[in-house]
Amino acid sequence: MSEKQRLHALDAIRGITLLSMIAYHAMWDLVYMFGVRADWYRSDAAHLWQQSICWTFILLSGFCHALGRKPWKRGLIVFGASVIVSAVTLIFMPDQKILFGVLNLMGLSMLMMAVLSKPFAHVNPYLGAVLSFVIFGLTKTVQRGVLIVFGHEIAVLPEALYANDITALFGFPGPGFYSTDYFPLIPWFFLYVTGWFLYRIFERRGWLGIFAKPRVPVLGFIGRHTLPIYMAHQPVIYAVLTVVFSILK
C-alpha cells in the first residue's frame, strides 16, 4: 500500500496498543521479577487491561491481513521471531519461558490465512465475522478442559486431547505445560479470522477511508515498526529496571 493510500489510523491504534503492552510488561517485571508489591495487578481490572491489549492486536492483525503484500513472507518472519523469543527464554530464563506466545499465534495465523483467504472469500463476510467470533467465545475456555457459555459449563472435553506440548499449540496443554505468554490457535485464531472478515465488511461498505486520518507521526512510526519494538522492549525494560534497582539499593 502506498503512503498516499495508507490507513494511518490503523498505525496509530497499533502504536497505542503497543505502548499499552510495554507498560503492562513493565509492571509484570516489577511484580514478578523485582518483587514490587502491587495487588491491583492481580485484579480483574488488570486482567481486563491485558485482554484489551491481546484482543486489539489480534483483531487488528486479522483486519490488516489483506492490506499487506507477501503474506507468506510476513508470516514466516513473525513466526521466526517467535522461535527466537522461545529459544532465548528457554536458554536464559527457563523459569519465565515463552512457548506458543502471541508472536507464534500471529505468525501461524498469517500463514494459515495465506491458504484460507481464497476459500473464505466466498463466505458472506457478515456471516463469517459472526460465526468466527461465536466460535472464539465458545472455545475461550478450551485450555481449562471445559466449554463455558455465559458462566455455565456446557461440556467437559476428553482428557486424551491434553497430551503434551504439541497439543498445547492447538489449545490443549498437557500436564505440566507452562508458558508466561500463551496464545494457542484455539481460541485465538478465530479472533484473527473475525478481524479478517471485519476488513471485508468495511471494504464492502466503503468504510476503509475512515482510517485514512488522523495521522499521528509518533504513534504511526511505532505502529509501523511493531515487530522490532516488540522484540526489543523486554530486554530494554529489564535492563533499565536492573539499573534503577541497583541504584536504589
Secondary structure as the mmCIF struct_conf table of DSSP 4:
data_model
#
loop_
_struct_conf.conf_type_id
_struct_conf.id
_struct_conf.beg_label_comp_id
_struct_conf.beg_label_asym_id
_struct_conf.beg_label_seq_id
_struct_conf.end_label_comp_id
_struct_conf.end_label_asym_id
_struct_conf.end_label_seq_id
TURN_TY1_P TURN_TY1_P1 GLU A 3 GLN A 5
HELX_RH_AL_P HELX_RH_AL_P1 HIS A 8 TYR A 32
TURN_TY1_P TURN_TY1_P2 MET A 33 MET A 33
BEND BEND1 PHE A 34 PHE A 34
HELX_RH_3T_P HELX_RH_3T_P1 ASP A 39 ARG A 42
BEND BEND2 SER A 43 SER A 43
HELX_RH_AL_P HELX_RH_AL_P2 ASP A 44 PHE A 63
TURN_TY1_P TURN_TY1_P3 CYS A 64 CYS A 64
HELX_RH_3T_P HELX_RH_3T_P2 HIS A 65 LEU A 67
BEND BEND3 GLY A 68 ARG A 69
HELX_RH_AL_P HELX_RH_AL_P3 PRO A 71 PHE A 92
HELX_RH_3T_P HELX_RH_3T_P3 PRO A 94 GLN A 96
BEND BEND4 LEU A 99 PHE A 100
HELX_RH_AL_P HELX_RH_AL_P4 VAL A 102 PHE A 120
TURN_TY1_P TURN_TY1_P4 ALA A 121 HIS A 122
BEND BEND5 VAL A 123 VAL A 123
HELX_RH_AL_P HELX_RH_AL_P5 PRO A 125 LEU A 138
TURN_TY1_P TURN_TY1_P5 THR A 139 THR A 141
HELX_RH_3T_P HELX_RH_3T_P4 VAL A 142 ARG A 144
TURN_TY1_P TURN_TY1_P6 GLY A 145 GLY A 145
STRN STRN1 VAL A 146 VAL A 149
TURN_TY1_P TURN_TY1_P7 PHE A 150 GLY A 151
STRN STRN2 HIS A 152 VAL A 156
HELX_RH_3T_P HELX_RH_3T_P5 GLU A 159 LEU A 161
BEND BEND6 ASN A 164 ASN A 164
HELX_RH_AL_P HELX_RH_AL_P6 ASP A 165 LEU A 169
TURN_TY1_P TURN_TY1_P8 PHE A 170 GLY A 171
HELX_LH_PP_P HELX_LH_PP_P1 PRO A 173 GLY A 174
TURN_TY1_P TURN_TY1_P9 PRO A 175 GLY A 176
BEND BEND7 THR A 180 ASP A 181
HELX_RH_AL_P HELX_RH_AL_P7 LEU A 185 ARG A 205
TURN_TY1_P TURN_TY1_P10 GLY A 206 GLY A 206
HELX_RH_3T_P HELX_RH_3T_P6 LEU A 208 PHE A 211
BEND BEND8 ALA A 212 ALA A 212
HELX_RH_AL_P HELX_RH_AL_P8 PRO A 217 ARG A 224
TURN_TY1_P TURN_TY1_P11 HIS A 225 HIS A 225
HELX_RH_AL_P HELX_RH_AL_P9 THR A 226 LEU A 248
#
